[in-house]
Amino acid sequence: MIGVSTKSMKIGRFWLESLVDDGFKLIELNNRTIQIKFGESDIEKLNKSKEKYGLTYTIHSEVTDLLHPDNLVNDHQIGILKSEIKYGARFGVKNIVFHLPDYLEFEKDKNRIDKLFSELLEFGEKYDVHLSFENDSKGPWANPDNLLYFFEKFDKLKHNLDIGHLHKAVYHKLVISEEDYVEKLGKYVNYMHIDDNNGKDDEHLGLGSGTINIDFVVSAIKKINPEYIVAESFDINEAIKTREILKKYRIN
């Protein structure tokens, strides 16, 4: 099933129904865009939409500053992610995508990250929610060797492969090639963001609107066979374009 991020929602259309109208049943709730408050009314609304339209939800965490040097900020960020796990489970979320900030350093901070991941994965297991660590387009979390360390250490940690981020990382010579990355990390991927760009910038275009090799994307999806595929574009028409291109290759 090819899903869509709420990044693509059209202003002025009624909540998630706009994405349903556009033919999507898998919806990634990006909490930076729709601001779910986890109140009873929001949870009830999400559950009603899920039942009415046969939806599957995932969450893209709003946290951006895990392991912030200020303990107050760090505790707040961990609390947000744990809230997304706990309350997301109440409307059927089984997977949450998250980032680490690029100001962290792999060698310097990996022990702190180990401790954080242990805590978060244990909390997620309690609610039967998986966590998918997303690759970045720059910094330490674009480096596949750094990412590999964590996936080998934590067997419950999953990987969200953002194709657009990978393309930009290759363009800027932070990664040898897209193919090398998939060969190294593909078996840890359960989730994929599909979006396109010009290599220089993280534009979140629809597939075919940038310079990403479509044959590579199709090959990677078929090799990995991820549980979740999400078209992550800023414009709904670009997300629809991604879905329709993938359908031509019998990826549904």
Order of alpha helices (4+ residues) and beta strands (2+ residues): beta-alpha-beta-alpha-beta-alpha-beta-alpha-beta-alpha-beta-alpha-alpha-beta-alpha-beta-alpha
